Amino acid sequence: MSEPQSTPVRTRVAPSPTGDPHVGTAYIALFNWAFAKRHGGQFVLRLEDTDQARSSAASERMIQESLRWVGIDWDEGPDVGGPHGPYRQSERLSIYAEHVQTLLDGGHAFHCFCTPERLDAMRAEQRAAGETTRYDGHCLGISAEEATRRIEAGGAHVVRMRVPEEGVCRFEDVLRGEIEIPYSQIDMQVLVKGDGFPTYHLAVVVDDHLMGITHVLRGEEWINSVPKHVLLHEYFGWTMPQQVHLPLLRNKDQSKLSKRKNPTSINYFRDIGILPEALVNYLGLMGWSMPDEREIFTPQELSEAMDLARISLGGPIFDLDKLSWLNGQYLRALSREEFAARVVQWMLNDERVGQLVPLVQERTEKLSDLAPQVDYLIGERRSLSQEDFEALKIDGETCARILDHTLRALDELREWERDAIFSTCQQLSEFLELKLRDYLKPLFLAVSGKHVSLPLFDSMVFLGSDVTRMRIRDALNVIGVSKKAAKRLEKNYAAFAARATS
């Protein structure tokens, strides 16, 4: 197997192109980029697209565009090439197959033929007994000859890695020192899925080694997976990159930053008029402080001052008010000409105006009619109150169900276009046994702040998925949903999702 070229410092970011570009991706990318640049090294973009059901070319394109929008570039990647490609995991299947065969030949991995039903029953028994759910080794004793016979006969199978039954895995984290995790807590991880694609754990170890990655800077949620990666490095006889687990971005309540509570897409912040230099500056403040404690700095200044010892392990709070304040500092520092240019670039460009014209031209008698028609499309919609929803003459529980279910369905929508949004709402109205006209009333209010507005679905397309969902989420908060009611809504939506996929 080919060895990577010797390089000084090499870091990477490896997002999955399965949805909107997340601010967490930009946060991790920024620190990897800054650390590599500080040491005269290289920064790599790799796409972990082995989830074929959810990965899309549109998501891949948005990831690249959003990272470049905030000013982060890369030395190697799927669009710029490089000596360690391909940089899409879906194009590296033969590489993974070669390496997993090495594990099988060495007795470090085995074929597993357990059915989903058996695995579900096994986990249920373990949970009932208060045990850690993990594979019980049922297929460990199958010989290579028997495994081959079953595979040739068409038997469904995966490949799992062997994990010691006893002992403790010890590894060093640059920020946290020595970490110990008992192997009894580590599952016999699936390395190759039934469709022949590798899981994250195999692919990330192989790719990091062959691409010469020297330092892995990623979120702390991956700490519990490190023992699997330690074992794989030992099985292959490789030296493991240095591990640096950064603190997670968090909501104000200390929970992990999630789109169910806060906007998380880079596109959202671009669409509401946050400047890219302000957003990347703010991400640089997450768990980090400059030596002189100043809050306004460029990515280049961050890289010049980058010292991992200055990273705080306390969960950084992603505060929208603080981001708005910082953005205001950047806006006020612009010249009048630059400010005007940014306004045009943000909303008054030909593309955005071209999207507005079909919505308003037939409804306009004089140009001064435009402002009240489009105010909610080019600015924040007005704040809502309980009284706004009471005026709909629809009970609060029904309003909450409409908004909650629509939000959940839109979260799952892969293509943000009018027909798909309409179809989703139509299916939900039928499931909730509501006339479409009544079903849409709370949505009109949530999206536009009005009882009557420009066409709803066209408005949602214009606003984009992120702003639309944020407004629906805000409206749901105005109505107020208790924890007990939230569980009922979740259960009810699960019934809709099951029916929709049956």
C-alpha positions, 0 to 999 in steps of 0.5 A, a space after each residue: 500500500 502506498 505511503 503518504 508523502 512526508 509533509 510538515 503539518 497537514 490538517 483536514 475538514 471532512 464534512 458529509 454533503 447531506 444537507 445545509 452547510 453547518 456553521 459547525 463545519 466552518 468552525 472546525 474548518 477555520 481552526 484546522 486551516 489556521 493551525 496548518 497555516 500557522 505552521 506552514 502546512 497544508 489544509 485539505 477538504 475531503 468529502 465523506 459522501 459514503 451515505 449514498 441515500 442522503 449525499 447530494 451534489 447540491 449539498 457538496 456545492 453549497 459546502 464549498 461555496 459557503 466555506 469560500 464565502 467566509 474566506 476559507 480555502 484549501 490546498 487540496 480537495 475535490 475541486 482543486 485536486 492534489 497528490 492524495 486524491 480522490 478527495 470524495 470517499 465514494 471514489 475511493 472504494 477500491 482503496 477501502 476494499 484493499 485495506 479491509 481485506 488486510 484486516 480480514 486476513 490478519 484476523 482483525 475483522 470478520 464477516 457478520 451475517 446477523 439480521 436486523 431483527 436479531 440485532 434489535 432483539 439483542 440490543 433490547 435484551 441488553 437495555 433491559 439488563 442495564 448493559 451497554 448495547 454492543 455487538 455480542 460476537 455472535 459471528 466471531 466463530 464463523 470460519 473464513 471458508 464458511 463466510 465465503 460460502 455464505 457470501 457466494 450464496 448471496 448471504 447479506 453481510 457486513 464486515 465488523 472489527 474485532 475489539 478486545 473484551 477486556 482492558 482499557 484504551 489510553 490515548 493522548 489529546 493535545 487539549 485534554 491530556 491522557 484519556 482512558 476508555 474501557 474496551 467494554 464500552 466499545 462496540 465491534 464497529 461495522 467497517 463495511 456496510 451491506 451495500 459495500 460502502 465503508 463506514 466513517 470509522 474505516 474510511 477516516 482512518 485510511 484516508 487520514 493515513 494515506 493523505 498524510 494528516 498529522 493533526 486531527 482537529 474535530 469536535 469533542 463528540 468524537 472522543 468516544 470513537 477514538 478507541 476504534 481508531 486507535 485499534 485500527 491504527 494498531 492493526 495496520 501498524 500505522 502511527 496515529 495523528 495527534 488528536 485535538 478535540 475542540 469544544 462543541 458549539 452550544 445553545 444558550 441552555 448549554 445543549 449542543 447547537 442544533 437546528 431544532 433550537 437555533 439557525 445553524 446553516 451558513 446560508 441562513 446567516 448570509 441570507 439575513 445580511 451577516 457579513 462573511 468577515 463578521 461570521 468567520 471572526 465570530 467563529 474564531 471567538 468560539 473557545 479561543 481568545 487572541 493574545 491581546 484579547 481583542 475581539 475583532 480580527 481577520 482569519 490571517 491574524 488568527 492563524 498568525 496567533 494560533 496556539 492550541 494552548 489558548 483554546 478553552 474547553 468550556 462549551 462556547 455559546 453561539 449567541 446570535 445577539 453577540 454575532 449581530 453586535 459584531 456584524 454591526 461593528 463591521 458594517 459601521 467600519 465600511 465606507 458609504 460606497 462599500 456599505 451601498 455595494 454590500 446592500 446591493 450584493 446582499 439583496 438588490 442584485 439582479 438575481 434576487 430582484 428577478 425572483 421578486 418581480 413575478 411575485 409583485 408585478 401583477 399586484 402593483 399599481 404604483 411603485 410605492 406599493 412595493 414596500 408593504 408587499 415585500 417588507 417581510 421578504 427583504 427584512 425581518 418579519 414583525 414579532 408575533 404574539 399569542 393574540 395573532 394566533 388566537 385571531 385565526 380562530 384555530 385552537 392553539 393545539 391545532 396551530 402547534 401541531 401544524 407548525 411542528 409537523 411542517 417544521 419537521 417535514 421541511 427539515 427533511 425536504 431535500 429539494 427546496 422548491 415550490 412543488 415539493 413544499 406544496 406537496 408536503 403541506 398537502 400531505 400533512 393537511 390530509 393527515 391532520 384532517 384539515 382543509 388546506 386553506 385552514 392548514 395554511 393559516 398559521 403558516 402564512 402568519 409564521 412566515 410573513 407576520 400577516 394574515 394575507 400576503 404574497 403567495 405562501 409557497 413562492 415566499 418560502 422559496 424566495 426566503 430560502 429553507 433556513 429563514 423559513 424554518 427559523 420563522 416557523 420555529 419562532 412562531 412555535 415558541 410564541 405559541 408555547 409547547 410544554 415538554 409533555 405536548 412536545 412528546 405527543 407532537 413527536 409521536 404524532 409526526 412519527 405516525 405521519 412519517 411512517 404512513 408517508 413512507 409506507 
